[in-house]
């Protein structure tokens, strides 16, 4: 029996969450909209905290360990990949090590910038949701205030 692809599993959960969210939100009576907006603001504030953490990820690559090994036959392995056979030219080996280090640094730097950009967009969207929720809540509460006589 084969396992389900993780992408398909997560996608199906996302689609189910959309349907459940749609039916839950549209079945709320108008009297409960103000508390619902307060809960939505609380959830969005948690998203803002997560987005701020994502935006503050350092953009410099983290130092990574590069494993260099030599077996009995003097074959050289970098990160468990054979890069040179016996006899080893020192300049070729140095070039292989530098290439491996550049590959690790490029991957770390790219993933860091991606998290910064996505965190920034999450911060903007969650902030709009919070301030819009406060405005809607304020308008709804104003409907229940007694009107002043002129």
Secondary structure, DSSP 8 states (H G I E B T S, - for coil): -----HHHHHHHHHHHHHHHHHHHHHTS-GGGHHHHHHHHHHHHHHHHHHHHHHHTS-SS-------EEE-TT--EEETTEEEE-SS--HHHHHHHHHHHHHHHHHHHHHHHHHHHHHHHHHHHHHHHHHHHHHHHHHHHHHHTS-----
